[in-house]
Amino acid sequence: MHDTAKIMEFLQTTHPYDVLPKADLEDLTEGFSRKTYHEGEVIYANGDLLEGLYLIKSGSVEITDANGAQMSLLQKSNHFGERGLLRDGLAATTARAVSDCTILLLDPETFKNKVSTNPEFARYFNRGRARPKAASGLMTQHVSDLMATAPVACAASTTISDCARLMREAKVSSVAITEDQRLVGLVTVRDMTNKVLAEGRDTALPVSTIMARDPITLAPGALGSDVIHVMLENHIGHLPVVEGGKLVGMVTQTDITRFFGSSQTQMVFDLSNAQSIAEMAAVTARLPDFLMQLVGSHLAHDVVTRKITDIADIVTRRLLKMAEDDIGPAPVPYLWAACGSQGRREQTGVSDQDNCLIIDNAATEADIAYFRKLARFVCDGLDACGYVYCPGDMMAMTERWCQPLSVWEGYFNKWIAAPDNEAQMLASVMYDLRPIAGDETLFLPLQKTALEAAARNSIFVAHMISNSLKHTPPLGLLRGFATIKSGEYRNHLDMKHNGVVPVVDLGRVYALQGKLTVVNTRARIEAAIESGLVSDTGGKDLLAAYDMIATTRLEHQAEQVRAGQKPDNFLSPSALPAFERSHLRDAFVIVRTMQSALGSSAVRT
């Protein structure tokens, strides 16, 4: 296959090129060239004249700002350089290859011409401009996003021994001394060592005899740079956070170290160099802190989930390599694909694994046995790394989901021809398939055939629409919420099944109706707007509603991590300010309205 043909084949699977008319895509393909960069090589530096629009075909690229702080870590199918091209042609960032990369470069004139003549194409590259700009790196993070929000505290009259036991039980290195929530002092492990053990002080004395009085503090609105400066200048490792005279949090050197250790670049580096599953699990254990860091940087929710999912992709590919090193190379080509939230690049702090194996039809029985062994190795490894086994066994280690391509084709044909309840459920999961590793040629024809067959079968689409309406937003009467009625999460909202899932279902149906190959929910809605499947007004309202719901879910999880809790999807409406509760309900109303519109269209059809 000629290089131009290969480039076009790749573009057909990448948004926004996948929705362009064939003639437009062919013309655009002529403007692309292929370039390769080695690990560590600078693609362009801040202030350089940009060569064109960059599109990653393989590998990873780090984007840093003028101060060297990481802004993003980009992967396959990501673009960069478009902002500079649309502004003055000069780079405002630095791009560096994190691994060996293949880049498709679209020349500037072709790019600008397409932006000026194709509104859909222009809308894609301008779509992020109205969204909030995220803070980049530790130095611009607010202290409120770094601190522990429930600092351990005790009264000044507490004995030294009781204070020491409190520190041990809470596993902290400092205790704030308060009177009516007002900070009066601070005691650290160093105080216990230097002032108590070293001097033989009576531990029955009140802790006020060893506390540092009127310690240095910061306000929640201070920045990470303030934390660094104060700690270094004053040689301290603990900073109480005070607002209105009251203690509201604590920042320690451990928090700062954890921030750097949980950066995406560091995690990717550590995963790439891990020699065992246990070492990889130690890296993925940082994911909750990584989530908290990303949300604290005020990144858009789809950027946060993309970055979280990128880690899962890397873990999966690393495990596949480990498996092949252990049991030998694959006897025939195969494709490892993710479905569910990983397939859509929408993983959060709570994610199980959903995956499958598509094997070349040339495989023998002995080959199939090899792949089942490989799948078991990878799925067990994912579970050890915190991506727990799928409760519904939607995993490559399950025989049903480790099959030759011909069997997969049969699955989709059967689901579409006879859309019973199980078929609808399976199709819903499998239409979110995304290649992770292996031979993508095993996937592209399957995806194309399945989308075309589904779009042609109005009965199947009607069943999928009906199935998608089973998850409804939690709307109660009189502008209230329909919360969970009993059990552990009584009076809470399920922000997954009644929050984001209804929008995910809408996006999937739009993709089936329009034969859209993108799998990310936000990208599906954008593509549905561009292709006319939904109205411009309705689509934009749905995007805004989805952003509100998904962001609230992530902020809830980040707050749980900050408080030392395991993140979940269950939010108490009372935990939100009245203003945010009102907007969240308005978002649910929009989703319900779009569900009703979809249901009405199905009835008319």
C-alpha positions in Angstrom: 0.0 0.0 0.0 1.4 3.4 -1.0 2.1 5.9 1.8 -0.8 8.2 0.7 -3.2 5.3 0.9 -1.9 4.4 4.4 -2.3 8.0 5.6 -5.9 8.1 4.2 -6.7 4.8 5.9 -5.5 6.2 9.2 -7.4 9.5 8.8 -10.6 7.5 8.1 -10.4 6.3 11.8 -9.6 9.8 13.2 -11.9 12.6 14.1 -12.7 15.1 12.4 -11.5 13.5 9.2 -13.8 10.5 9.6 -16.9 12.7 8.9 -15.5 14.5 5.8 -16.8 13.6 2.4 -14.6 11.2 0.5 -13.5 13.8 -2.1 -12.6 16.3 0.6 -10.6 13.6 2.5 -8.7 12.6 -0.6 -7.7 16.3 -1.2 -6.7 16.8 2.4 -4.6 13.6 2.4 -2.4 15.0 -0.3 -1.3 17.8 2.1 0.0 15.3 4.7 3.6 14.0 5.0 5.1 11.5 7.4 7.9 12.3 9.9 9.5 10.3 12.6 11.1 11.5 15.8 13.2 9.5 18.3 12.6 9.4 22.0 13.7 12.7 23.6 13.9 14.6 20.4 12.4 18.1 20.3 9.7 18.4 17.6 9.5 22.2 18.0 10.5 24.7 20.6 8.7 27.7 22.0 8.9 30.5 19.5 9.7 28.3 16.5 7.9 28.7 13.2 5.5 25.7 13.0 5.9 23.4 10.1 2.1 22.6 10.0 -0.5 20.7 12.0 0.8 17.7 13.8 -1.2 14.5 14.1 0.3 11.6 16.1 0.1 8.2 14.3 2.1 6.3 16.9 4.1 7.2 20.1 3.7 9.8 22.8 4.5 13.6 22.8 4.8 15.9 25.8 3.8 19.5 25.5 5.3 21.9 27.9 4.8 25.7 28.5 7.4 28.4 28.4 8.5 27.6 32.0 9.0 23.9 31.2 5.8 22.8 33.1 3.9 19.9 31.5 0.7 20.9 29.9 -0.3 17.6 28.3 0.9 14.2 27.3 -0.5 13.3 23.9 -1.0 9.9 22.3 -2.2 8.4 19.1 -4.8 10.4 17.1 -4.1 13.6 19.1 -3.3 16.9 17.3 -1.0 19.7 18.4 0.2 22.9 16.9 -3.2 24.1 15.8 -3.4 27.1 18.2 -0.1 28.5 17.0 -1.1 28.0 13.3 -4.4 29.8 13.8 -2.7 32.6 15.7 0.6 33.8 14.2 2.3 30.6 13.0 4.6 30.5 15.9 4.8 27.9 18.7 3.8 29.0 22.1 4.8 25.7 23.6 7.5 23.1 23.3 6.8 19.6 21.9 9.1 16.7 22.7 8.9 13.0 21.8 8.4 10.9 24.9 8.9 7.8 22.9 9.8 7.0 19.3 7.0 8.7 17.3 5.5 8.7 13.8 3.8 12.1 13.1 1.6 13.0 10.2 2.2 16.7 9.3 -0.4 18.7 7.4 1.1 21.7 5.7 0.0 25.1 7.0 -1.7 26.4 3.8 -3.8 23.2 3.4 -4.8 23.4 7.1 -5.8 27.1 7.0 -7.6 26.7 3.7 -9.7 23.8 5.1 -10.5 25.7 8.3 -11.7 28.7 6.3 -13.8 26.7 3.8 -15.2 23.8 5.9 -17.2 24.9 9.0 -17.3 21.4 10.5 -13.5 21.1 10.3 -13.1 24.6 11.7 -15.5 23.9 14.6 -13.4 20.9 15.6 -10.2 22.9 15.9 -11.9 25.8 17.6 -14.1 23.8 19.9 -11.8 24.0 22.9 -11.4 27.8 22.9 -14.5 28.5 24.9 -13.7 25.9 27.6 -11.9 26.9 30.8 -8.2 27.1 30.5 -6.5 24.7 33.0 -3.8 25.6 35.4 -0.6 23.9 34.4 1.6 22.2 37.0 2.1 22.4 40.7 3.2 26.1 40.8 -0.2 27.3 39.6 -2.4 24.9 41.6 -4.4 26.5 44.4 -3.6 25.3 47.9 -7.2 24.2 48.3 -6.6 21.6 45.6 -3.4 20.3 47.3 -4.3 20.2 51.0 -5.8 17.5 53.2 -9.3 18.9 53.9 -9.7 17.0 57.2 -6.5 17.7 59.1 -5.9 15.9 62.4 -6.3 18.2 65.3 -6.5 18.1 69.1 -6.9 20.5 72.0 -3.9 22.2 73.7 -4.8 20.3 76.9 -4.4 16.9 75.3 -1.5 15.0 76.8 1.7 14.5 74.8 1.2 10.7 74.9 -2.4 11.0 73.7 -1.3 13.3 70.9 1.4 10.7 69.9 -1.2 7.9 69.8 -3.4 10.2 67.7 -0.6 10.7 65.2 0.1 6.9 65.0 -3.5 5.9 64.5 -4.1 8.6 61.9 -0.7 7.8 60.2 0.2 11.5 60.0 3.4 13.4 60.7 1.7 16.5 62.3 -1.2 17.5 64.5 -2.8 20.9 64.5 -3.6 22.3 68.0 -6.9 24.2 68.0 -9.3 26.0 70.3 -12.8 26.3 68.8 -11.4 25.5 65.4 -8.9 28.4 65.7 -5.3 27.3 65.1 -3.1 28.0 68.1 -0.2 25.6 67.5 1.4 22.7 65.6 3.1 19.5 66.7 5.2 17.4 64.4 7.0 14.0 64.6 10.2 16.0 64.8 8.9 17.8 68.0 8.1 14.4 69.5 11.7 13.3 68.8 13.6 16.4 69.7 11.5 17.8 72.5 10.1 14.7 74.2 12.4 11.7 73.6 15.7 13.5 73.4 14.9 15.5 76.6 13.1 12.8 78.5 10.0 15.0 78.9 7.0 13.7 80.9 4.4 12.5 78.3 1.6 13.3 80.8 2.2 17.0 80.3 -0.2 18.9 77.9 0.9 19.0 74.3 0.9 22.8 74.5 4.3 22.5 76.3 6.0 21.3 73.1 3.8 22.8 70.3 5.1 25.5 67.9 2.9 28.5 68.7 1.3 30.6 66.0 2.8 28.6 63.1 3.2 30.0 59.6 0.0 29.5 57.6 -1.4 30.0 54.1 -4.9 30.8 52.8 -6.8 28.3 50.5 -6.4 30.8 47.6 -2.6 30.7 47.8 -0.7 28.9 45.0 1.6 25.9 44.9 4.5 28.3 44.3 3.7 30.0 47.6 3.9 26.6 49.4 7.3 25.9 47.9 8.7 29.3 48.7 7.4 29.3 52.3 8.6 25.8 53.0 12.1 26.4 51.6 12.6 29.8 53.1 11.4 28.7 56.6 12.8 25.2 56.5 9.4 23.6 57.4 7.6 20.6 56.1 4.0 21.3 57.3 1.8 24.3 56.4 -1.6 24.7 58.1 -4.2 26.3 55.8 -6.4 28.9 57.6 -9.5 30.7 56.3 -11.4 33.3 58.4 -9.2 32.4 61.4 -10.3 28.8 61.3 -8.2 25.7 60.3 -9.5 24.2 57.1 -6.6 22.1 55.8 -2.9 21.0 55.9 -0.3 20.8 53.2 2.9 18.8 53.8 6.1 17.9 52.0 4.5 14.5 51.3 1.7 16.2 49.4 4.2 17.9 47.2 6.2 14.8 46.6 3.1 12.9 45.8 2.1 15.5 43.3 5.3 15.1 41.4 5.3 11.3 41.7 1.7 11.2 40.3 2.6 13.3 37.2 1.7 11.5 34.0 5.2 11.7 32.6 6.6 10.1 35.8 4.0 7.4 35.8 4.6 6.6 32.1 8.3 6.4 32.7 7.9 4.2 35.8 5.5 1.8 34.0 7.8 1.6 31.0 10.6 0.5 33.2 8.7 -1.8 35.5 10.1 -5.3 35.5 7.2 -7.0 37.3 3.4 -6.7 37.8 4.0 -5.8 41.4 6.1 -2.8 40.3 3.4 -1.8 37.9 0.7 -2.1 40.7 2.8 0.3 42.8 2.6 2.9 40.0 -1.1 2.5 39.4 -1.7 2.9 43.1 -0.9 6.6 42.5 -4.0 6.9 40.2 -6.3 8.4 42.9 -3.7 11.1 43.5 -3.3 11.6 39.8 -7.1 12.1 39.5 -7.1 14.6 42.3 -4.2 16.4 40.7 -5.9 16.6 37.3 -9.2 17.8 38.7 -7.4 20.3 40.8 -5.8 21.6 37.6 -9.3 22.5 36.4 -8.9 20.4 33.2 -12.0 19.6 31.2 -13.6 16.3 32.3 -12.9 14.6 29.0 -9.2 15.6 29.2 -9.0 14.1 32.8 -10.7 10.8 31.8 -8.5 10.6 28.7 -5.3 11.0 30.8 -6.6 8.4 33.3 -7.4 6.0 30.4 -4.0 6.6 28.8 -2.5 4.9 31.9 -4.7 1.9 31.5 -3.7 1.6 27.9 0.0 1.7 28.8 -0.5 -0.9 31.5 -2.3 -3.2 29.0 0.4 -2.9 26.4 3.1 -3.5 29.0 1.3 -6.6 30.2 1.0 -7.9 26.7 4.7 -7.5 26.2 5.4 -9.2 29.5 3.1 -12.1 28.4 4.9 -12.5 25.1 8.2 -12.4 26.8 7.0 -15.2 29.1 5.1 -17.5 26.7 6.7 -16.5 23.4 5.6 -14.4 20.4 2.1 -14.6 19.0 1.7 -17.4 16.4 -0.7 -15.3 14.2 -1.7 -11.7 14.2 -4.2 -10.5 16.9 -5.8 -7.4 18.2 -6.4 -6.5 21.9 -9.3 -4.2 22.2 -10.9 -2.3 25.1 -14.6 -1.7 25.4 -16.7 0.1 28.0 -15.2 3.2 29.6 -11.7 2.3 28.6 -12.8 1.9 25.0 -14.5 5.4 25.2 -11.5 6.9 27.0 -13.7 7.8 29.9 -12.2 6.0 32.9 -12.4 7.7 36.3 -11.2 6.7 39.7 -13.6 3.8 39.7 -13.0 1.4 36.7 -13.1 -2.3 36.2 -11.7 -4.0 33.0 -13.6 -4.6 29.8 -11.6 -6.1 27.0 -11.5 -8.7 24.3 -9.2 -10.5 21.8 -9.8 -10.7 18.1 -7.6 -13.3 16.5 -6.6 -13.8 12.8 -8.7 -16.5 11.1 -5.6 -18.5 10.3 -5.3 -19.5 14.0 -5.3 -23.2 14.8 -6.6 -24.9 17.9 -3.1 -24.7 19.4 -2.9 -21.0 18.5 -6.2 -20.4 20.3 -4.8 -22.1 23.4 -1.8 -19.7 23.2 -4.1 -16.7 23.1 -6.2 -17.9 26.1 -3.1 -18.2 28.1 -2.0 -14.7 27.0 -5.4 -13.3 27.9 -5.4 -14.9 31.3 -1.9 -13.4 32.0 -3.0 -9.9 31.0 -6.4 -9.9 32.7 -4.9 -11.2 35.9 -2.2 -8.5 35.7 -4.8 -5.8 35.1 -6.7 -7.0 38.2 -3.5 -6.9 40.3 -3.0 -3.3 39.0 -6.4 -2.2 40.3 -8.5 -2.8 37.2 -10.7 -5.4 38.8 -12.3 -8.2 36.9 -15.5 -7.3 35.1 -18.5 -8.6 37.1 -20.1 -9.6 33.8 -17.0 -11.5 32.6 -16.6 -9.1 29.6 -12.9 -9.9 29.4 -10.5 -11.6 27.0 -9.8 -14.3 29.5 -13.4 -15.5 29.0 -13.6 -18.0 26.1 -16.5 -16.2 24.5 -14.5 -13.0 24.1 -11.2 -14.6 22.8 -12.1 -15.7 19.3 -11.1 -15.5 15.6 -12.3 -12.6 13.5 -14.9 -14.8 11.8 -16.6 -15.6 15.1 -16.7 -11.9 16.0 -18.3 -11.1 12.6 -20.9 -13.8 13.5 -21.5 -12.2 16.9 -22.3 -8.8 15.4 -24.5 -10.3 12.6 -26.5 -12.3 15.2 -27.0 -9.3 17.6 -28.2 -7.1 14.7 -30.5 -9.7 13.2 -32.0 -10.8 16.5 -31.8 -7.9 18.9 -33.1 -9.5 22.1 -32.2 -8.1 25.6 -28.8 -9.9 25.7 -28.0 -8.8 22.2 -28.8 -5.2 23.0 -26.6 -5.3 26.1 -23.6 -6.9 24.3 -23.9 -4.6 21.3 -24.0 -1.6 23.6 -20.7 -2.7 25.2 -19.0 -3.8 22.0 -19.9 -0.8 19.9 -17.5 1.1 22.2 -14.5 -1.1 21.0 -11.2 0.6 20.6 -7.9 -1.0 19.5 -5.2 -1.0 22.2 -2.5 -3.2 20.8 -1.9 -5.6 17.9 -3.0 -5.6 14.2 -5.7 -2.9 13.7 -6.6 -4.4 10.3 -8.5 -7.0 12.2 -10.7 -4.3 13.7 -11.4 -1.7 11.0 -13.4 -4.0 8.6 -15.4 -5.4 11.5 -16.3 -1.9 12.8 -17.2 -0.7 9.3 -19.4 -3.7 8.5 -21.1 -3.7 12.0 -21.9 0.1 11.8 -23.3 -0.2 8.3 -25.4 -3.3 9.1 -26.8 -1.7 12.3 -27.7 1.6 10.5 -29.6 -0.4 7.8 -31.6 -2.3 10.4 -34.3 0.0 11.7 -35.6 -2.6 14.1 -32.2 -3.0 15.7 -31.7 0.7 16.0 -35.2 1.0 17.5 -34.3 -1.7 20.1 -31.0 0.1 20.9 -32.9 3.4 21.4 -35.4 1.6 23.7 -32.5 0.1 25.6 -30.8 3.4 25.9 -33.8 5.0 27.6 -33.8 2.5 30.5 -31.2 4.7 32.3 -32.9 7.9 33.3 -31.6 11.0 35.0 -32.5 11.2 38.7 -35.3 13.8 38.5 -37.8 14.1 41.3 -40.9 16.3 41.7 -40.9 20.0 42.5 -37.3 20.6 41.3 -35.9 17.9 43.5 -33.8 14.8 42.8 -34.8 11.2 42.8 -32.2 9.8 45.1 -31.5 6.2 46.1 -34.2 5.1 48.5 -32.5 2.6 50.7 -29.2 0.9 51.5 -25.7 2.2 52.1 -26.2 5.0 49.6 -29.6 6.2 50.7 -30.4 9.8 49.7 -27.5 9.8 47.2 -27.4 10.2 43.5 -25.7 7.5 41.3 -23.6 9.8 39.1 -22.7 6.9 36.9 -25.8 4.9 36.0 -28.2 7.9 36.3 -25.7 10.6 35.6 -23.2 10.0 32.7 -24.6 6.7 31.4 -27.8 8.2 29.9 -25.6 10.6 27.9 -23.2 7.8 27.0 -26.2 5.8 25.7 -27.4 8.8 23.6 -24.0 9.2 22.1 -23.8 5.6 21.2 -27.2 5.7 19.4 -26.2 8.8 17.5 -23.0 6.9 16.4 -25.1 4.0 15.2 -27.6 6.2 13.3 -24.8 8.2 11.6 -22.3 5.4 11.2 -19.8 7.5 13.2 -16.6 5.7 14.0 -15.6 7.8 17.0 -16.2 6.2 20.4 -15.7 8.9 22.9 -19.1 10.3 24.1 -18.3 14.0 23.8 -16.8 13.4 20.3 -19.8 11.4 19.3 -22.2 14.3 20.3 -19.9 16.8 18.5 -19.9 14.6 15.4 -23.7 14.2 15.6 -24.1 18.0 15.6 -21.7 18.3 12.7 -23.5 15.6 10.6 -27.0 17.1 11.4 -28.2 14.1 13.4 -29.1 16.4 16.2 -29.9 20.1 16.1 -27.2 22.6 16.8 -29.1 24.0 19.7 -30.0 20.7 21.2 -26.6 19.2 20.7 -24.8 22.2 22.3 -27.2 22.0 25.3 -26.5 18.3 25.6 -22.8 19.0 25.6 -23.1 21.6 28.3 -25.3 19.2 30.4 -22.8 16.4 29.9 -19.9 18.6 30.9 -21.7 19.7 34.1 -22.7 16.1 35.1 -19.3 14.5 34.3 -17.4 17.4 36.0 -19.5 17.1 39.1 -18.8 13.4 39.2 -15.1 13.8 38.9 -15.0 16.6 41.5 -16.8 14.4 43.9 -14.3 11.6 43.4 -11.3 14.0 43.8 -12.8 15.4 47.0 -13.1 11.8 48.4 -9.4 11.1 47.5 -8.4 14.4 49.2 -10.3 13.3 52.3 -8.5 9.9 52.3 -11.5 8.0 51.1 -11.9 5.5 48.2 -13.6 7.2 45.3 -17.1 6.2 44.2 -20.0 7.4 42.1 -22.5 8.2 44.9 -23.0 11.9 45.6 -25.2 13.5 48.2 -27.0 16.5 46.7 -26.7 18.2 50.1 -22.9 18.2 49.7 -23.4 20.7 46.8 -24.1 24.4 47.2 -27.6 25.4 46.2 -26.4 27.1 43.1 -24.6 24.0 41.9 -27.6 21.7 42.8 -29.8 23.9 40.7 -27.5 23.7 37.7 -27.0 20.0 38.1 -30.7 19.5 38.0 -31.0 21.7 34.9 -28.4 19.5 33.3 -30.5 16.3 34.1 -33.5 18.0 32.6 -31.7 18.6 29.3 -30.6 15.0 29.2 -34.2 13.8 29.8 -35.4 16.2 27.1 -32.9 14.8 24.6 -33.9 11.2 25.6 -37.6 12.1 24.9 -36.7 13.6 21.5 -34.8 10.4 20.6 -37.7 8.2 21.8 -40.2 10.3 19.7 -38.0 9.9 16.6 -38.0 6.1 17.1 -41.8 6.0 17.3 -42.1 8.1 14.1 -39.6 5.8 12.4 
